[in-house]
């Protein structure tokens, strides 16, 4: 049985003491024997960690004692080996770069759709109001190539900073439909949904992203795997590392 617990988590929350917080979080993670990456920005925190289950969950529990991070939720998966080479805590301008400063998720989230609800909509071919459901993949093109939802829109962007321009180009194709933006863990599709709603598109974010969908629903309506930014490379819908030698 796989013994290394991997978590991903993010939260949009105001952080004004990043420089002070950075060494504290790194020291705490290293002391717990964890490896991975934590990103800190004024807009929030993004966490990728792996290690012994008790150590990972203990670190998260301690982090939640800070009121700013009390609402942090994690997505878990397992591996036989440590997928990270070291422990990094980095300061960033944004925890996911969009270069669109008016988008501030810490001020209010876009509406979200639960994985089970999305599966039901896809099963029946429409949302609960009878409207067409459009799935919008907000990830970079190379990530999409590992796998995506059947029939999802893919604008072939190479980096997330290209998303606002692509959204402007394709806005008329989305108006009047229920658009569900999705990404690996939820962070990009949260910003994307806010941006789309500001432009007049009825957009929702997939709560928990693809990994949350895998955890709660499995691989229904999904084809392929999900790229992840660590040495596992990609996860199957059962949240297991891809088979060695599998095609991208």
SVG drawing of the C-alpha trace seen along z (x, -y; Angstrom):
<svg xmlns="http://www.w3.org/2000/svg" viewBox="-35 -46 51 48">
<polyline fill="none" stroke="black" stroke-width="0.4" points="0.0,0.0 1.3,-3.5 2.6,-5.2 3.4,-8.8 0.5,-11.2 0.3,-14.0 -1.8,-17.0 -2.7,-20.1 -4.5,-23.0 -5.1,-26.7 -7.0,-29.6 -7.5,-33.1 -7.0,-35.1 -5.3,-38.4 -1.6,-37.9 0.3,-41.0 3.2,-39.3 4.6,-37.0 8.2,-37.8 7.8,-36.9 5.6,-33.8 7.9,-32.3 10.8,-31.1 8.3,-30.0 6.4,-27.7 9.5,-26.3 11.1,-25.5 7.9,-23.9 7.6,-21.8 11.3,-20.7 11.0,-19.8 8.0,-17.5 10.0,-15.8 7.9,-17.2 8.8,-18.2 7.0,-20.2 6.2,-23.8 4.3,-26.5 3.5,-29.7 2.6,-32.9 1.2,-36.0 -0.8,-39.0 -3.9,-37.3 -3.4,-33.9 -1.6,-30.6 -1.0,-27.6 0.3,-24.3 1.8,-21.1 3.2,-18.8 4.1,-15.2 5.3,-13.1 4.2,-10.8 0.4,-11.0 0.5,-12.1 3.1,-14.8 1.2,-16.2 -2.1,-16.3 -0.5,-17.8 1.1,-20.6 -2.2,-21.4 -3.9,-21.3 -1.4,-23.8 -1.7,-26.0 -5.5,-26.2 -5.0,-27.6 -4.2,-30.8 -7.7,-32.4 -6.6,-33.4 -6.1,-29.7 -9.0,-28.2 -11.0,-27.5 -8.1,-25.7 -9.3,-22.4 -7.0,-19.7 -7.1,-17.2 -5.3,-13.9 -3.6,-11.3 -1.0,-8.6 2.3,-7.5 5.0,-4.9 7.8,-7.4 8.3,-11.1 7.5,-13.0 9.3,-16.2 13.1,-16.7 13.1,-19.5 11.0,-21.9 10.4,-25.4 8.4,-28.3 8.3,-31.1 6.9,-34.6 4.9,-35.4 2.9,-38.4 0.0,-36.0 -0.5,-32.4 -1.5,-31.7 -0.4,-34.4 -3.2,-36.0 -1.9,-39.6 -5.4,-40.9 -5.3,-42.8 -9.1,-43.5 -9.7,-39.8 -9.5,-39.4 -11.0,-36.1 -10.2,-36.9 -13.0,-39.5 -15.6,-36.9 -15.7,-33.6 -17.5,-32.8 -20.4,-30.3 -19.2,-26.7 -20.8,-23.5 -20.2,-20.3 -18.6,-17.3 -21.7,-15.1 -23.9,-17.9 -21.7,-18.3 -21.8,-14.6 -25.6,-14.6 -25.8,-17.5 -23.5,-15.7 -25.5,-12.5 -28.7,-14.3 -27.2,-16.6 -28.2,-19.9 -28.3,-21.8 -31.3,-21.9 -32.8,-24.8 -32.5,-22.9 -29.7,-25.0 -26.7,-23.7 -23.7,-23.0 -20.3,-24.0 -17.1,-22.7 -14.2,-25.0 -10.7,-23.7 -8.6,-26.6 -5.3,-24.7 -2.3,-25.1 -2.5,-23.1 0.2,-20.6 -1.8,-19.7 -5.0,-19.3 -3.2,-16.8 -2.9,-14.4 -6.6,-14.2 -9.8,-16.3 -13.6,-16.0 -15.3,-14.7 -16.3,-17.6 -14.6,-20.3 -13.5,-23.6 -9.8,-24.0 -8.5,-27.3 -4.9,-26.0 -3.4,-28.6 0.2,-28.2 0.1,-30.1 -2.7,-31.4 -2.0,-35.0 -3.4,-34.4 -6.8,-33.4 -8.4,-36.9 -7.6,-37.5 -9.0,-34.1 -12.1,-34.7 -12.7,-38.0 -12.3,-36.4 -14.7,-33.6 -17.2,-35.4 -20.1,-35.3 -19.8,-31.5 -20.4,-31.3 -23.2,-33.8 -26.5,-32.2 -25.0,-28.9 -24.0,-27.4 -20.2,-27.5 -18.3,-25.3 -14.6,-26.3 -12.3,-23.6 -8.6,-23.1 -6.3,-20.7 -7.1,-21.8 -9.5,-24.8 -7.2,-27.8 -7.1,-28.7 -10.8,-28.0 -11.8,-30.1 -10.1,-33.2 -11.4,-32.2 -15.0,-32.0 -14.8,-35.4 -13.3,-37.0 -16.0,-35.4 -18.8,-36.5 -17.5,-40.1 -17.7,-39.9 -21.4,-38.8 -20.9,-35.0 -22.8,-32.8 -19.8,-30.9 -19.3,-28.5 -16.2,-26.9 -15.8,-23.2 -15.4,-22.9 -12.1,-21.3 -11.1,-21.1 -10.3,-17.9 -8.7,-16.2 -11.7,-17.0 -13.9,-15.5 -11.8,-12.3 -12.0,-12.0 -15.7,-12.4 -17.0,-11.1 -14.2,-9.1 -13.6,-9.2 -17.2,-9.7 -17.1,-11.8 -13.3,-12.0 -10.8,-10.7 -7.2,-10.2 -5.2,-11.3 -4.6,-14.6 -1.2,-16.2 0.3,-17.2 3.3,-19.4 5.5,-16.8 7.5,-13.7 4.4,-11.6 3.7,-13.5 0.0,-12.5 -2.8,-10.9 -5.5,-8.5 -9.1,-9.1 -8.5,-6.7 -5.8,-9.2 -3.0,-6.8 0.3,-7.7 0.2,-7.1 1.6,-3.8 5.3,-4.0 5.7,-4.4 2.1,-5.4 1.6,-7.7 1.0,-11.4"/>
</svg>
